[in-house]
Amino acid sequence: MVKRTSLHGMWSSRFVFVLAVAGSAVGLGNIWKFPYMAGQNGGGAFVLFYLVCVVAIGLPIMISEIMIGRRGRRNPIATMRIVGEEEGSSPSWGLVGVLGILAGFLILSFYSVIAGWALSYFFLSLGGRFAQATPETIGRLFGGLLGNWQAMAIWHTIFMLLTIAIVARGVERGLEKFVRLAMPGLLVLLLILLVYAVIAADFAAGWKFLFRPDFAALTPGAMLEAMGQAFFTLSVGMGAIMAYGAYLPEGTSILRTSAWVVAADTSIALLSGLIIFPIVFANGLDPASGPGLIFETLPLAFGNMPGGRFLAPIFFGLLVFAAWTSAIGLLEPAVAWSVETHGRSRRVAGIVIGTVIWALGFLTILSFNVLSEFRLFGGTIFDNIDHLASNIFLPLGGLFITIFGGWVMCKNSSADELDLGSGPAYGAWRFLARWLAPAAVLVVFLHATGILGRFGLV
Ligand code: PHE
C-alpha cells in the first residue's frame, strides 16, 4: 500500500510522541476526577474494576487507535473513512470520527471550566490564602468560587484561550515544546504530597478505602462509571490518540509506547488517590462529596505543611499545565478535520471551534450555582454532559475502534503497522481487540441498563 504522510507535520522523535500521548492522558482525569469518582462509588471495588478496564479494554484500544491513526494519517473522520475503504469495508466508518469529535466538544466544555478552578487556585495560593487552613475556611473558599459564576466564566475563558493558542500554532511548534514541561514536575510534587499524606494524615484509612474492595458497592452504575473513567483517563475512544498517531513516524513501537503511557497514567491516578483520601479521613471530610474533592482537601495539606506556601502555587500551576496538554488533545481532532476538509487555517479553525466549545462551557458553569437545583436524570447539567460523553460516547467510540482494528483491518495490515511479528504480543493484542474488549464494553453497557439482571444473567 501507499504510505501517506500527515498534513500537519510529524513528531520530531519517538520520545516526543510518548510525551504527547502521556501529556494527553495525564490531566484532570487523574488528579481531579479519579479521586472524586472513587469516593462517590465506594472506593476499593470501583478502583479494582477500573484497573481491570484499563488493562483489558483501555490498553488494546489505545494500541488500535494509534495504529489506525498512523495508517490513515488524517483527522479521525477521514482516517476511519479512508482506512475503512482501503480494507474493503465501508466509508461510513468515518461516523466513528464524528462521534469522537462530538465527545471531544462535550468533554472540553466542562474540562476547561474545571481547569479554570485550578487556575483560580493557583492565584489564591500565590496570595497565601491556604495558610493555616481548616476544613471550614477551605470550604468557604471553594463555596465562594462556585457561587460566583462570573469569576468561573473568566477563568474558563482564559483557559480556553490558552488551549486555542497552542492548537492554532500546530503540532510541532505548538504541542511539542509544551509537552516536555509539565509531567516530571507534577510527579515530584505528587511525591512530596504523598510524604505529607503518610506522615501527617490518616494514610492507613486512605489506603484501606482505595484498596480494600467492598463488592457490595460495585453496582452496575458504578461499573459503568469505572469503565467510563478508564476511557476518560487514557484519552481513548474519541480520536485524540488517533489524531496524535497520525503524526507518528514509521518504525516506532506502538505497543511499547502504549504500555508506558498506561502505566504512567495509572500510577499518577493511584498516587493522587493515596494523597487525597488520607487527608479526607484525617479531617473528617466526606469522600463522596463530589467534583470539589481535591479543591477541598489539597489546600488543607498545603496550608498546614512546611513549605506549603511555596509548594501550593507550584502544584496548581503544574495541574493547569497538565490540564492544558490534555485540552489540546481534546481540540486537535476537530481542528485537524476543519483544516483538512475546509481548507481553513489552523488559527481560524481553532478560534471558531474553540468559541463553540467555550459557549457550551456555560452549561457547566451554571450547573454549580444558578442552575444547581435543576435536575435531569437525577443529576445536574454538568453531571449529564459528563455522563453522556465519558460513560457513553467514549466507550461506544472505543467499541467501534476496537472492532475496526481487530476485525475490519486485515491481519496483514495490523501486523504490518504494529510490527510485532507473529509472536505472543501480537496474538494477545489481537485477542483483546477482537474479543475481550468489545465483549467487556457490551456487557458493562447491558449490565448498566439492568437488562442482564432482568434475564437473571447476573
Ligand atoms: N485523559 C485526559 C485526562 O485524564 C482527558 C482527555 C480525555 C483528554 C479524552 C483527551 C481526550 O485528564
Residues whose N, C-alpha, C, O or C-beta is under 5 A from the ligand:
A	BS01	LIG	S24 A25 V26 G27 L28 G29 N30 F232 T233 L234 S235 A240 S326 G329 L330
